[in-house]
Amino acid sequence: MSHTIRDKQKLKARTRKIQGQVVALHKMLDEPHECSAVLQQIAAIRGAVNGLMREVIKGHLTDHLVHEEDVAKREADLDVVLNVLNAYVK
């Protein structure tokens, strides 16, 4: 079973939190708010997205690298993670 399926409820809860934060930001932009409040909300969204990314990467590393016996599959999965991380931290 894939880690994203096994952890589906936890990951979906995180996405609902992110969705709520984005909706709040969208509403903030329709009303007068201090720039600092908008920036704080953006930072909160980024933190939540980073947390989601951390959880999915942790599951991927555990399932596809630590527990994978096939060396070729481990190397291929490591390349996937490294490519995603490179794109994510640009």
Secondary structure in CASP SS format (residue, H / E / C, confidence):
PFRMAT SS
TARGET T0000
AUTHOR 0000-0000-0000
METHOD secondary structure of the structure
MODEL  1
M C 1.00
S C 1.00
H H 1.00
T H 1.00
I H 1.00
R H 1.00
D C 1.00
K H 1.00
Q H 1.00
K H 1.00
L H 1.00
K H 1.00
A H 1.00
R H 1.00
T H 1.00
R H 1.00
K H 1.00
I H 1.00
Q H 1.00
G H 1.00
Q H 1.00
V H 1.00
V H 1.00
A H 1.00
L H 1.00
H H 1.00
K H 1.00
M H 1.00
L H 1.00
D H 1.00
E C 1.00
P C 1.00
H C 1.00
E C 1.00
C H 1.00
S H 1.00
A H 1.00
V H 1.00
L H 1.00
Q H 1.00
Q H 1.00
I H 1.00
A H 1.00
A H 1.00
I H 1.00
R H 1.00
G H 1.00
A H 1.00
V H 1.00
N H 1.00
G H 1.00
L H 1.00
M H 1.00
R H 1.00
E H 1.00
V H 1.00
I H 1.00
K H 1.00
G H 1.00
H H 1.00
L H 1.00
T H 1.00
D H 1.00
H H 1.00
L H 1.00
V H 1.00
H C 1.00
E C 1.00
E C 1.00
D C 1.00
V H 1.00
A H 1.00
K H 1.00
R H 1.00
E H 1.00
A H 1.00
D H 1.00
L H 1.00
D H 1.00
V H 1.00
V H 1.00
L H 1.00
N H 1.00
V H 1.00
L H 1.00
N H 1.00
A H 1.00
Y H 1.00
V C 1.00
K C 1.00
END
